[in-house]
Amino acid sequence: MGVTLSGGEGLISFFNAKTKIAAKAIEVTKSNGMQMQQKAQRLAPVDTGFLKRNIHLNFVISGLEFTATVSGDANYDPYQEYGTRFQPGKPHIRPAYYAQRTIFETEMGKLANRK
């Protein structure tokens, strides 16, 4: 069983335009992920530098889903981010996320509104 699409040049240019938009969406996701990682590293409290060096960016493309994940992988990162009953937190991942989120939404909105 198979499916055949025919539509001539109009169909070809439609798919070419969608492919270009997908490539640009991946590019926007990657660049915003890198910027968020850099912001989180700048905001991280530094004693030995271990916490700062263990803020990582993971990028995954799975079908039509593009994901950039920034994580603090030091075992004590949550204690620095949220604090404990003995010390207040020194957030670095969340402020980086909130700052980058608006930039990302703006860039993706511009991409989505293109004709």
N, C-alpha and C positions, 0 to 999 in steps of 0.2 A: 504494500500500500504506500502511496506517496502523495505529495501535495505539490502542485505546480502553480506558481504565481506568475502572472503576466501583467504588464502594465507599461511596458516601454520605458522611455527615458524618465518619465515622471516618477515611476516607482524606483528606478535606480537612483535618481537624485534625492528622493525621500530617504532611502536607506543610507546613502552617503552622508547626508546631513545628520541623521541620527547617530551614525558612527562617530562623526566628528564631535558631536555634543557629549557622547559617552566618554570619549578620550579626554575632553576638556574637564568633565566632571571628575574623572580620576585624577587629573592634574591638580584641580582645586582641592580635592580631598587630601592628596599627598602634601601639598604645600601648607595647608592649614594644620595638618597633623604635625609637620616639622616645626611650624611656628609655635604651636601649643607646647610641644616638648621643650623648646628653647625657653619659653616663658616659665614653665614649671621648674626648669633647672635654675633659672635666674632667681626665682622666688624661694627655692629650697634653702632651709637653714644649713649652714656649712660649719662643721667642726673638723671632720677628717676629709670630707668630700665624697664619702662613700654613698650617702643618700643621693647626692646630685648626680653621680656617675651611674646610679641604678634607676634613673628615670628613662624608660625605654619607649620607643615607638614601634608598633607592630602594624603593618599594613596588609590587608587581605582583600583580594578580588575573588568573589565567588558568584559566578553567573552575572547577574545584574546588580549585585550588592557590592559596594565599595566601603571598606571600613578602615579607619585609622584609629588605633587605640593607644593612648598614652597611659603608662602605668608606672607607679613607684614600686619597684621590685625588692627594695631593701626590706628585711623582715620587720623593721621598726617603723616603716613609713606610715602605717595607719596611726601610730601613736603621735608622730609629728604632725600629721594632717589634722587629726581630730582632738588630740590632747588626751590626758588621763585625769584621774581625780587629783593627781599631785601637781600637774603642770598644764597650762593652757596649750591648745594646739597652735601650730605655726603653718596654716594652710598654704599649700603651694600648687597642688594639682587642681583643686576646685577653682581658685581665682584664675588660673591659666585657662581653664575650660570656659568659664563665664566670659572672659575677655575675648577668647577666640571664637566663641559661638556666634556672636553677632557679626563678626567679619565673615565667617563661613556662610552664614545664612544670606548675607548681602551678596556675596560672590555667586552662590548657587542661584539666588533669585535673578541676578542679571543674566546668568546662563540660561535659566528656564524661560525668561522673557524674550530671548533672542528670536528673531524670525529668519 
